[in-house]
């Protein structure tokens, strides 16, 4: 062991080239070399793109809306009853509202007139609002009732401590079993009549105490997204507009056939967001996310075009109102008209990056792949005994030991001995 270590420390080995006239070895070497070069190029240059610098995107989007629609004839009474709220003709500027992170499209308006400050039963859809005044029923029935506590905060107001019958009987099958005329809920003091709290309750409440109409024509409005992206590290700026004269689109968005077109209809946004139709979500509202994806290769500037995708924020199976805002109008002290506006909110987000080849990253990537070029020669050396019958002769030609004191073996092999004798006499 000590001799091997000492020999390693005092013996320096240099590589030596040896040419072998063997077609099979040469073809095997070239095949290995070609496979290594192709695999390295595919992995490092194509898949990881290690030779390109990454540039994060900073995007800005604005929009422009076009179109309008008339309200159906069956809603003319709403136009006469609430002329300051309902209009006979709605333009895009009346329906589409701007926001800091996108825009909102008005889809439904519900008006609850003549709300007064008094007492009324809480909605049965409010959690822990169902109660009973029968102690025996409370003990015998397999149902969880709540205790009405005076002064306790509820969804619609403050509880009075009484348990009263509710006309909004959404749990009718329990009442039949109990033999009672209606569901009992805790009484609250607040603005009555109460506003609907869920889509299942909305239809009945709108007919009884509210006026409302879905703005069905809003689905035909056209939206043009005007996007721009800045890549500070790469020093490039690009625009994703396809604007034409008079607001007429030269393309329409499709997630597969035309994902880069910035022209949309509201119905398309809802449809490609995963919903069957505009009407299904217009009454309750929904929030969508429009993603502008920039994947820009600045070595080929024509490829820098954003692609759009739409997805609902809360998923497709949301049952409660997803987006709305309330605007109360007070007639006098203790009396008001509540206006609830439902809408489809679209949040616009930018993601992606730009890429540009730099000389430093290119040289670094190539230098990392250079050592792999020695693998074929190493493999051929390990397999030489399969192609050469005389291994001792191959080793003599491949490995030569040089000594400064005396040449034990001439550097040039297979030389005529007479020439060596002549050289010895001259020296």
C-alpha positions as CSV (number, residue, x, y, z in Angstrom):
1,X,0.0,0.0,0.0
2,X,2.8,2.4,0.9
3,X,4.6,1.6,-2.4
4,X,1.5,2.3,-4.4
5,X,1.0,5.6,-2.7
6,X,4.6,6.5,-3.2
7,X,4.5,5.6,-6.8
8,X,1.4,7.7,-7.3
9,X,3.0,10.7,-5.7
10,X,6.3,10.6,-7.7
11,X,4.9,9.3,-11.1
12,X,3.2,11.7,-13.5
13,X,1.0,10.2,-16.3
14,X,0.3,12.0,-19.5
15,X,-2.4,11.0,-22.1
16,X,-1.0,9.4,-25.2
17,X,-2.8,9.2,-28.6
18,X,-3.0,5.9,-30.4
19,X,-4.5,5.5,-33.8
20,X,-6.0,2.1,-34.6
21,X,-7.1,1.2,-38.1
22,X,-10.3,-0.5,-37.1
23,X,-13.6,0.4,-38.7
24,X,-15.8,-1.2,-36.0
25,X,-14.1,0.8,-33.2
26,X,-14.4,4.1,-35.1
27,X,-18.1,3.5,-35.9
28,X,-18.8,2.6,-32.2
29,X,-16.9,5.8,-31.1
30,X,-18.8,8.0,-33.5
31,X,-22.2,6.5,-32.5
32,X,-21.5,7.1,-28.8
33,X,-20.3,10.6,-29.5
34,X,-23.4,11.5,-31.5
35,X,-25.8,10.1,-28.9
36,X,-24.1,12.1,-26.1
37,X,-24.2,15.3,-28.1
38,X,-27.8,14.9,-29.0
39,X,-28.9,14.0,-25.5
40,X,-27.0,16.9,-24.0
41,X,-28.4,19.4,-26.5
42,X,-32.0,18.1,-25.9
43,X,-31.7,18.2,-22.1
44,X,-29.6,21.4,-21.5
45,X,-30.4,23.5,-24.5
46,X,-34.0,22.6,-25.3
47,X,-35.6,21.3,-22.1
48,X,-33.8,23.4,-19.4
49,X,-32.8,26.2,-21.8
50,X,-29.7,26.8,-19.7
51,X,-28.1,29.0,-22.3
52,X,-30.9,31.7,-21.9
53,X,-31.4,34.3,-19.2
54,X,-34.8,34.3,-17.4
55,X,-36.6,37.7,-17.3
56,X,-39.7,38.0,-15.0
57,X,-42.7,39.7,-16.5
58,X,-44.5,42.8,-15.3
59,X,-47.9,43.0,-17.0
60,X,-50.5,45.7,-17.3
61,X,-54.0,45.2,-18.7
62,X,-56.9,47.5,-19.5
63,X,-60.1,46.8,-21.4
64,X,-62.7,48.3,-23.7
65,X,-66.4,47.2,-23.8
66,X,-68.8,47.2,-26.7
67,X,-72.5,46.5,-27.3
68,X,-75.8,46.9,-25.6
69,X,-79.2,45.3,-25.2
70,X,-82.9,46.0,-24.5
71,X,-84.8,44.6,-21.4
72,X,-87.5,42.0,-22.3
73,X,-91.1,43.2,-22.4
74,X,-92.1,41.4,-19.2
75,X,-89.8,43.7,-17.2
76,X,-91.4,47.0,-18.3
77,X,-93.2,47.3,-15.0
78,X,-89.7,47.4,-13.3
79,X,-88.7,50.3,-15.6
80,X,-91.8,52.2,-14.5
81,X,-91.6,51.3,-10.9
82,X,-87.8,52.0,-10.4
83,X,-86.8,54.3,-13.3
84,X,-83.6,55.4,-11.5
85,X,-82.4,51.7,-11.2
86,X,-83.8,49.8,-14.1
87,X,-83.4,51.0,-17.7
88,X,-85.1,50.0,-20.9
89,X,-81.8,50.0,-22.8
90,X,-78.5,49.1,-21.2
91,X,-75.2,50.0,-22.9
92,X,-71.9,48.4,-22.2
93,X,-70.8,51.4,-20.1
94,X,-73.9,50.8,-17.8
95,X,-73.1,47.1,-17.3
96,X,-69.3,46.9,-17.2
97,X,-67.5,48.5,-14.2
98,X,-63.8,48.9,-13.8
99,X,-61.9,47.8,-10.7
100,X,-58.2,47.9,-9.7
101,X,-57.6,44.2,-10.5
102,X,-60.0,43.7,-13.5
103,X,-63.6,44.5,-14.2
104,X,-67.2,43.5,-13.2
105,X,-70.2,42.8,-15.4
106,X,-73.6,43.5,-13.8
107,X,-75.8,40.4,-14.2
108,X,-78.7,40.7,-11.8
109,X,-80.5,43.3,-9.7
110,X,-82.7,42.5,-6.7
111,X,-84.7,45.3,-5.0
112,X,-86.2,44.8,-1.6
113,X,-88.5,47.8,-1.0
114,X,-90.0,49.1,2.3
115,X,-87.6,47.6,4.7
116,X,-88.3,48.8,8.2
117,X,-86.7,48.4,11.6
118,X,-88.8,45.8,13.4
119,X,-88.9,42.2,14.4
120,X,-89.2,39.2,12.1
121,X,-88.2,35.5,12.0
122,X,-84.6,34.6,11.0
123,X,-84.1,32.8,7.7
124,X,-84.1,29.0,8.1
125,X,-81.0,28.8,5.9
126,X,-78.9,30.6,8.6
127,X,-76.9,28.1,10.6
128,X,-78.3,27.4,14.1
129,X,-81.4,29.4,13.6
130,X,-84.1,26.6,13.8
131,X,-85.6,26.3,17.2
132,X,-88.7,24.9,18.9
133,X,-91.0,25.9,21.8
134,X,-92.0,22.4,22.7
135,X,-89.8,20.8,25.3
136,X,-91.0,17.3,24.6
137,X,-90.4,17.7,20.9
138,X,-86.9,18.9,21.6
139,X,-86.1,15.8,23.7
140,X,-87.8,13.1,21.6
141,X,-87.0,14.2,18.0
142,X,-83.6,13.4,16.5
143,X,-82.9,17.0,15.5
144,X,-80.5,19.7,16.7
145,X,-82.4,22.8,17.9
146,X,-80.8,26.1,19.0
147,X,-81.5,28.1,22.0
148,X,-82.7,31.7,21.2
149,X,-80.8,34.1,23.5
150,X,-81.8,37.7,23.8
151,X,-79.2,40.1,22.6
152,X,-77.2,37.4,20.8
153,X,-75.9,38.5,17.4
154,X,-77.4,36.7,14.3
155,X,-76.8,37.0,10.6
156,X,-79.8,39.3,10.0
157,X,-79.9,41.2,13.2
158,X,-80.0,40.8,17.0
159,X,-82.0,38.0,18.6
160,X,-85.0,38.9,20.8
161,X,-85.0,35.6,22.6
162,X,-88.3,34.3,21.1
163,X,-88.9,31.3,18.9
164,X,-91.5,32.0,16.2
165,X,-92.9,30.4,13.0
166,X,-91.2,31.3,9.7
167,X,-93.2,31.6,6.5
168,X,-90.1,30.6,4.4
169,X,-90.6,26.9,5.0
170,X,-87.5,25.4,3.3
171,X,-87.7,22.4,5.7
172,X,-91.3,21.4,4.9
173,X,-90.7,17.6,5.5
174,X,-89.8,18.3,9.1
175,X,-93.0,20.2,9.6
176,X,-95.1,17.4,8.2
177,X,-93.5,15.0,10.6
178,X,-94.0,17.4,13.5
179,X,-97.6,18.3,12.5
180,X,-96.8,22.0,12.5
181,X,-97.8,24.8,10.2
182,X,-94.2,26.0,9.5
183,X,-90.6,26.0,10.6
184,X,-89.7,27.8,13.8
185,X,-86.7,30.1,13.9
186,X,-85.3,32.6,16.4
187,X,-86.8,36.0,16.1
188,X,-84.4,38.9,15.3
189,X,-84.7,42.6,15.4
190,X,-83.4,44.3,12.2
191,X,-84.3,45.4,8.7
192,X,-87.4,43.4,7.7
193,X,-88.4,41.8,5.4
194,X,-85.1,39.9,5.3
195,X,-83.0,39.6,2.1
196,X,-82.6,36.2,0.5
197,X,-79.5,34.4,1.8
198,X,-79.2,31.5,-0.7
199,X,-80.2,30.7,-4.3
200,X,-82.6,28.1,-3.1
201,X,-84.4,30.8,-1.1
202,X,-84.1,33.6,-3.6
203,X,-86.8,32.6,-6.0
204,X,-89.6,32.5,-3.4
205,X,-88.4,35.6,-1.6
206,X,-88.1,37.6,-4.9
207,X,-91.7,36.8,-5.7
208,X,-93.1,37.6,-2.2
209,X,-91.2,40.7,-1.1
210,X,-88.6,41.7,-3.8
211,X,-88.4,42.9,-7.3
212,X,-85.6,41.6,-9.5
213,X,-84.6,40.6,-13.0
214,X,-81.6,38.9,-14.5
215,X,-79.9,41.0,-17.1
216,X,-79.8,38.2,-19.7
217,X,-78.7,40.5,-22.5
218,X,-75.3,41.2,-20.8
219,X,-74.0,37.9,-22.1
220,X,-73.7,39.3,-25.6
221,X,-71.4,42.2,-24.7
222,X,-67.9,42.2,-26.2
223,X,-64.8,42.8,-24.2
224,X,-61.4,43.7,-25.7
225,X,-58.4,43.2,-23.4
226,X,-55.4,45.5,-24.1
227,X,-52.3,44.0,-22.5
228,X,-48.7,45.0,-22.3
229,X,-45.7,43.3,-20.7
230,X,-42.3,44.7,-19.6
231,X,-39.3,42.5,-19.1
232,X,-36.8,44.7,-17.2
233,X,-33.8,42.2,-17.2
234,X,-34.1,41.6,-20.9
235,X,-34.9,45.2,-21.8
236,X,-37.9,44.4,-23.9
237,X,-41.6,45.5,-24.0
238,X,-44.4,43.9,-25.9
239,X,-48.0,44.5,-26.6
240,X,-50.8,41.9,-27.0
241,X,-53.4,44.1,-28.8
242,X,-55.5,43.2,-31.8
243,X,-57.5,46.3,-32.2
244,X,-59.5,47.2,-35.3
245,X,-61.5,50.1,-36.5
246,X,-64.9,50.8,-35.1
247,X,-64.5,48.2,-32.4
248,X,-65.0,45.3,-34.7
249,X,-63.1,42.2,-33.7
250,X,-60.8,40.5,-36.2
251,X,-60.8,37.3,-34.2
252,X,-62.7,35.7,-31.3
253,X,-61.1,33.9,-28.4
254,X,-61.0,30.1,-28.2
255,X,-58.9,28.2,-25.7
256,X,-57.6,25.7,-28.3
257,X,-58.0,27.2,-31.7
258,X,-57.2,30.9,-30.9
259,X,-55.9,31.2,-27.3
260,X,-54.0,34.5,-28.1
261,X,-57.0,36.5,-29.3
262,X,-58.0,39.2,-26.7
263,X,-61.7,39.6,-28.0
264,X,-64.3,37.9,-25.7
265,X,-68.0,37.8,-25.2
266,X,-69.3,37.6,-21.7
267,X,-71.0,34.3,-22.6
268,X,-67.6,32.9,-23.9
269,X,-65.9,33.9,-20.6
270,X,-68.5,32.0,-18.6
271,X,-68.6,29.0,-21.0
272,X,-64.8,28.6,-21.1
273,X,-64.7,29.2,-17.3
274,X,-66.5,25.9,-16.9
275,X,-70.2,26.8,-16.6
276,X,-73.0,25.6,-18.9
277,X,-74.6,29.0,-19.5
278,X,-74.7,32.6,-18.4
279,X,-78.1,32.3,-16.8
280,X,-77.0,29.6,-14.4
281,X,-74.7,32.0,-12.5
282,X,-76.1,35.4,-13.4
283,X,-78.6,35.4,-10.4
284,X,-75.9,34.7,-7.8
285,X,-72.7,36.1,-9.3
286,X,-69.3,34.5,-9.7
287,X,-65.7,35.5,-9.6
288,X,-63.4,34.4,-12.5
289,X,-59.6,34.7,-13.0
290,X,-58.3,35.6,-16.4
291,X,-54.6,34.6,-16.7
292,X,-52.4,36.3,-19.3
293,X,-49.5,33.9,-19.9
294,X,-46.4,35.4,-21.4
295,X,-43.8,32.9,-22.7
296,X,-41.4,35.0,-24.8
297,X,-38.3,33.9,-26.5
298,X,-36.5,37.1,-27.5
299,X,-34.2,35.1,-29.8
300,X,-37.3,34.8,-32.0
301,X,-39.4,37.9,-31.4
302,X,-42.3,36.7,-33.4
303,X,-43.1,34.1,-30.7
304,X,-43.8,36.8,-28.0
305,X,-47.7,36.6,-28.0
306,X,-49.6,36.1,-24.7
307,X,-52.1,33.3,-24.3
308,X,-55.3,33.7,-22.2
309,X,-57.1,31.2,-19.9
310,X,-60.2,31.5,-17.7
311,X,-61.1,29.7,-14.5
312,X,-63.6,30.3,-11.6
313,X,-62.0,31.3,-8.3
314,X,-64.5,29.3,-6.1
315,X,-64.9,26.3,-8.4
316,X,-67.9,25.3,-10.4
317,X,-70.0,23.9,-7.5
318,X,-70.4,27.0,-5.4
319,X,-74.0,27.3,-4.0
320,X,-74.0,30.7,-2.3
321,X,-73.8,34.2,-3.8
322,X,-70.2,34.6,-4.9
323,X,-70.1,38.3,-5.8
324,X,-72.6,41.1,-5.0
325,X,-72.8,44.5,-3.5
326,X,-75.6,46.2,-1.6
327,X,-76.7,49.8,-2.0
328,X,-79.4,50.9,0.6
329,X,-81.6,54.0,-0.2
330,X,-83.1,55.5,2.9
331,X,-86.5,57.2,2.5
332,X,-86.9,58.3,6.1
333,X,-85.8,57.3,9.5
334,X,-86.3,53.6,10.0
335,X,-87.3,52.9,6.4
336,X,-85.2,52.1,3.4
337,X,-85.0,50.3,0.0
338,X,-82.3,47.8,-0.4
339,X,-80.7,47.2,-3.8
340,X,-78.5,44.2,-4.2
341,X,-76.5,44.0,-7.4
342,X,-75.0,40.7,-8.5
343,X,-72.2,40.5,-11.0
344,X,-69.5,38.5,-12.6
345,X,-66.1,39.7,-11.5
346,X,-63.1,39.1,-13.6
347,X,-59.6,39.3,-12.0
348,X,-56.8,39.7,-14.5
349,X,-53.4,38.3,-13.6
350,X,-50.1,38.1,-15.5
351,X,-47.6,35.2,-15.4
352,X,-44.7,33.9,-17.4
353,X,-41.3,35.0,-18.3
354,X,-39.0,36.1,-21.1
355,X,-35.8,34.4,-22.2
356,X,-32.7,35.7,-24.1
357,X,-29.4,33.9,-25.0
358,X,-26.3,35.5,-23.4
359,X,-22.7,34.7,-24.3
360,X,-21.8,33.9,-20.6
361,X,-24.6,31.4,-20.1
362,X,-23.9,29.8,-23.5
363,X,-20.2,29.3,-22.8
364,X,-21.1,28.0,-19.3
365,X,-23.5,25.5,-20.7
366,X,-21.1,24.2,-23.3
367,X,-18.3,23.9,-20.8
368,X,-20.5,21.8,-18.6
369,X,-21.1,19.4,-21.5
370,X,-17.4,19.2,-22.6
371,X,-16.4,16.5,-20.1
372,X,-19.0,14.1,-21.5
373,X,-17.2,14.0,-24.8
374,X,-14.4,11.8,-23.2
375,X,-16.9,9.1,-22.3
376,X,-16.8,7.3,-25.8
377,X,-13.0,7.1,-25.7
378,X,-13.1,5.6,-22.2
379,X,-15.6,3.0,-23.2
380,X,-13.6,2.0,-26.3
381,X,-10.5,1.6,-24.1
382,X,-12.4,-0.7,-21.8
383,X,-13.6,-2.8,-24.7
384,X,-10.3,-2.9,-26.7
385,X,-9.6,-6.5,-25.7
386,X,-12.7,-7.6,-27.7
387,X,-11.3,-6.2,-30.9
388,X,-7.5,-6.8,-30.4
389,X,-6.2,-10.4,-30.2
390,X,-2.7,-9.4,-29.0
391,X,-3.4,-7.4,-25.8
392,X,0.3,-7.2,-24.8
393,X,1.2,-5.6,-28.1
394,X,-1.6,-3.1,-27.7
395,X,-0.5,-2.2,-24.1
396,X,3.1,-1.7,-25.3
397,X,1.9,0.8,-27.9
398,X,-0.7,2.4,-25.6
399,X,1.4,2.8,-22.4
400,X,5.1,3.9,-22.5
401,X,7.2,4.5,-19.4
402,X,9.8,7.2,-19.8
403,X,12.9,7.5,-17.6
404,X,15.4,10.4,-17.6
405,X,18.3,8.1,-16.5
406,X,18.0,5.5,-19.3
407,X,15.6,4.7,-22.1
408,X,14.5,1.1,-21.4
409,X,12.4,1.1,-24.6
410,X,12.7,3.3,-27.7
411,X,9.8,5.7,-28.2
412,X,9.5,4.6,-31.9
413,X,8.7,1.0,-32.1
414,X,9.4,-1.5,-35.0
415,X,12.6,0.3,-36.1
416,X,15.4,-1.5,-37.9
417,X,18.0,-2.7,-35.4
418,X,20.9,-1.7,-37.7
419,X,19.8,1.9,-37.5
420,X,19.9,1.8,-33.7
421,X,23.5,0.4,-33.8
422,X,24.6,3.2,-36.2
423,X,23.0,5.8,-33.9
424,X,24.8,4.2,-30.9
425,X,28.2,4.5,-32.6
426,X,27.6,8.2,-33.5
427,X,26.7,9.0,-29.9
